[in-house]
């Protein structure tokens, strides 16, 4: 079954051995896995593997680079243009779904080892950390993974550590459940917020302790940073359901801010890849390693950062970070969504490819950052100006822009408004395709994105001028979701059909619950 709701212990260990064997970073190399003794796999090894599985999956070439990054119109395809016009192979969804549940099973394994009386003492031995702290961090990573899944598909099989709702049947073992129910996204979001709340409460209580040590690539085991991440995710998720359940959303927003969210870039949740093979970042593997130049920065991003498109009229210092100049030293975005016969007219030297920082082997993939938190708080406070400018400055500094330059740029922007805050949030989320795509679906911003029938390029040659318009192959605009995996339709057909009855047809134009 594609979903892989259950993986026996031997499969956990196989996944771990593969993942750890692929990591060349010195901290990764310290961890050894015996594939013949799954019961003895230490929890730090499992958490390391799960983190890498999670980030590999949300930023992989097919789902992210040929999916969410294109839906957000950050990149444009060069030569092949079908995915930018929303012809999405079902295999992209199949792989994304399967690999997410594999990571979830590993995270659940950490929880099981820390709750089983026969293993909990061993699980907390050495520098691994207490049972309660290991469980709390695993709950946060599970919440992030499930939130990433439900934002792509809508209703999904879901599992909760703290809630035995009969609709939550995913990840079940003893006995194995190959046909779990699909929980509604409304139920999932409410439970995710509660899981994050409880995890944060635990970690704040033990904020000075360390859990998992250097096996935790994201925070090196810092409990307080994990607590802030949990609350910052609460802020994100609560804002997403503001129009659906304002009371619940405001309750979590205010409690999360009061307890402690990100307050600087030092708190950013980042998974940094290694500089050497075979453990490089996904974009590097898709371009440098594969020797391909399929992805250029879109004309939308380049023109907006130049101040030629959207609500800002000055050049953004991030332009030279996000994009490379072409052979003539100019920043030229590839027109977004060209028809196939025009996709390769601009060669790689004619247009701006992703910047060197973005395309580095050891790039740090961001799960969430302070700039986003500042923009969320600005939105909650009726588009407050101080948080808006703090978010812009933080984003520029994150990308290596000096503090004085970053502050001057932020101070010179137009006042905060729905349009300006959400446009700056869009710029800040560059490389975080899924989150940017979700925000576009939630808010309809930025308004300068390409829409069907918009002119994307006027090319003038000796033979005259040719006008190219954006003409999606499927749908009537940015996809609202991805298809469910094909195997779900056969192996778990009854629950699959129940999900369609609750949510709508299994097509990319069906809006998920929070976007309706």
Secondary structure, 3 states (H helix, E strand, C coil): CCCCCCCCHHHHHHHHHHHHHCCCCHHHHCCCCCCCCHHHCCHHHHHHHHHHHHHHHHCCHHHHHHHHHHHCCCEEECCCCCHHHCCCCHHHHHHHHHHHHHHHHHHHHHHHHHHCCCCHHHHCCCCCCCHHHHHHHHHHHHHHHHHHHHHHHCCECCCCCCCCCCCCCCCCCCCCCCCCCCECHHHHHHHHHHHHHHHHHHHHHCCCCECCHHHCCCCCCEHHHHHHHHHHHHHHHHHHCCCCCHHHHHHHHHHHHHHCCCCCHHHCEEEECCCCCCCCCHHHHHHHHCCCCCEEEEHHHHHHHHCCCCCCCCCCCCHHHHECCCCCCCCCCECCCCCHHHCCCCCCCCCCEECCCCCCCCCEEEEECHHHHHHHHHHHCCCCHHHHHHHHHHHHHHCCCCHHHHHHHHHCCCCCCHHHHHHHHHHHCCCCHHHHHHHHHHHCCCCCCCCCCCEEEEEEECCEEEEEECCCCCCCCCCCCCCCCHHHHHHCHHHHHHHHHHHCCCCCCCCCHHHC
